[in-house]
Amino acid sequence: MGTESIQPKSKTLHRIYESYGVFLNVLNGEDANTLYQGQGVYISANNSVKAKTLGSQFAIGVVHVGNAAGEELSVRANILCDSLAKAIGGNLAAATLVRYNGNRNSTTGVPEVVAAADGEYADAIVFSGGNANDEIRILVLKSQIKIGTGS
């Protein structure tokens, strides 16, 4: 009899870091261009996105399943979740960075948000905007963003 031993097969463990975790079904807001998987996108209007081409455009994620202009597509967004909120202090248009003001609607319990100003931290970005006191749809950011103070 030999003195051989049986060694288990080696295993390689891979950690998967999920940086874009929430899927959103949105409208391709491009005038004529198809958006393809992997393209970075920004909010261009209520419930729609366009291809990110400028550094000043705030990317919300990447296209997961592309589609033609005017059609619905899937975006893998770099956010915690989407949520309803109440617009306070005036019209909050799509793509406005907002912060919670600490209050909730007394009837519905929906949190109130205001536009984040220079020097403040934004908690979310408006996805489907509205007028003052309207319920709007926001995308809650994974981490706060400090609004530039300008130089």
C-alpha positions in Angstrom: 0.0 0.0 0.0 1.2 3.4 -0.9 1.2 6.5 1.3 -0.5 8.7 -1.2 -3.0 11.3 0.0 -5.9 12.7 -1.9 -5.8 16.4 -2.3 -8.9 18.4 -2.9 -9.1 20.4 -6.1 -8.0 24.0 -5.6 -10.8 26.5 -5.8 -10.6 30.1 -6.8 -13.0 32.5 -5.2 -14.1 35.5 -7.1 -15.7 38.5 -5.4 -18.3 40.2 -7.4 -18.7 43.9 -6.6 -22.1 45.1 -7.7 -21.8 48.8 -8.5 -24.9 49.2 -10.7 -27.6 47.3 -8.9 -31.1 48.6 -9.8 -32.8 48.1 -13.1 -35.0 50.8 -14.5 -37.2 50.6 -17.5 -37.0 54.0 -19.2 -37.6 55.7 -22.5 -34.8 56.3 -25.0 -35.0 60.1 -25.2 -32.6 60.3 -28.2 -33.9 62.1 -31.3 -32.8 59.4 -33.7 -30.0 57.3 -32.1 -30.2 53.7 -30.8 -28.7 53.3 -27.4 -26.6 50.1 -27.0 -25.7 47.9 -24.0 -22.9 49.5 -22.0 -23.5 53.1 -23.0 -23.5 55.6 -20.1 -26.7 57.6 -19.8 -28.1 60.6 -18.1 -31.7 61.8 -17.3 -32.8 64.0 -20.2 -36.5 64.5 -19.3 -39.2 62.8 -17.3 -38.6 59.1 -17.3 -36.2 59.2 -20.2 -32.4 59.1 -20.8 -29.9 60.1 -23.4 -26.3 59.0 -24.1 -23.8 60.8 -21.8 -21.4 62.8 -24.0 -20.3 65.7 -21.7 -18.6 65.8 -18.3 -21.3 68.1 -17.0 -24.0 65.4 -17.5 -24.7 63.3 -14.4 -24.6 59.6 -15.4 -27.2 57.5 -13.6 -26.0 54.2 -15.0 -25.4 52.2 -18.2 -27.7 50.7 -20.8 -28.4 47.0 -20.0 -30.8 46.2 -22.9 -30.7 48.8 -25.6 -33.4 50.0 -28.0 -34.2 52.5 -30.7 -35.0 56.2 -30.1 -38.4 56.6 -28.6 -38.6 53.0 -27.4 -38.3 51.6 -23.9 -35.0 50.2 -22.7 -33.4 48.8 -19.6 -30.8 50.8 -17.6 -28.7 49.3 -14.8 -28.6 52.3 -12.5 -26.0 53.3 -9.8 -28.7 54.1 -7.2 -30.1 52.6 -4.0 -33.7 52.7 -5.1 -36.4 54.8 -6.7 -39.0 56.5 -4.5 -41.8 58.9 -4.4 -41.2 62.3 -2.9 -43.1 65.6 -2.5 -41.6 68.6 -4.3 -41.1 71.6 -2.0 -40.1 75.1 -2.8 -41.1 75.2 -6.5 -40.9 73.2 -9.7 -38.4 70.3 -9.5 -37.6 69.3 -13.1 -36.1 65.9 -14.2 -32.3 65.7 -13.5 -32.4 68.2 -10.6 -30.3 67.1 -7.7 -32.3 67.2 -4.5 -32.0 66.8 -0.7 -34.4 65.7 1.9 -35.7 68.5 4.1 -36.5 66.3 7.1 -40.3 66.5 6.7 -42.9 64.1 5.5 -46.4 64.6 4.0 -48.7 64.3 7.0 -51.3 62.3 5.0 -49.2 60.0 2.8 -45.9 59.9 4.7 -44.0 60.6 1.5 -40.7 62.5 2.3 -40.3 66.0 1.1 -37.4 67.1 -1.1 -35.9 70.5 -2.1 -33.4 71.4 -4.8 -29.9 71.0 -3.3 -28.0 74.3 -3.4 -24.3 75.1 -3.6 -22.4 73.7 -0.6 -25.2 71.2 0.3 -25.3 67.5 -0.2 -27.7 65.9 -2.7 -29.4 62.7 -1.6 -31.2 62.0 -4.9 -31.9 63.0 -8.4 -35.3 63.8 -9.9 -36.4 61.2 -12.4 -39.9 62.4 -13.0 -40.4 66.0 -11.9 -43.4 68.2 -11.1 -44.6 71.5 -9.6 -44.4 72.5 -5.9 -46.4 70.2 -3.7 -46.7 67.5 -6.4 -45.6 63.9 -5.9 -42.5 63.3 -8.0 -40.3 60.2 -8.6 -36.7 60.4 -7.4 -33.7 58.1 -7.7 -31.9 57.8 -4.3 -28.2 58.0 -4.7 -25.8 55.4 -3.2 -23.9 58.2 -1.5 -24.4 61.9 -1.2 -22.9 64.3 -3.6 -21.7 67.7 -2.5 -22.9 70.4 -4.8 -20.0 72.5 -6.1 -19.4 75.8 -4.4 -18.1 77.5 -7.5 -14.9 79.5 -7.7 
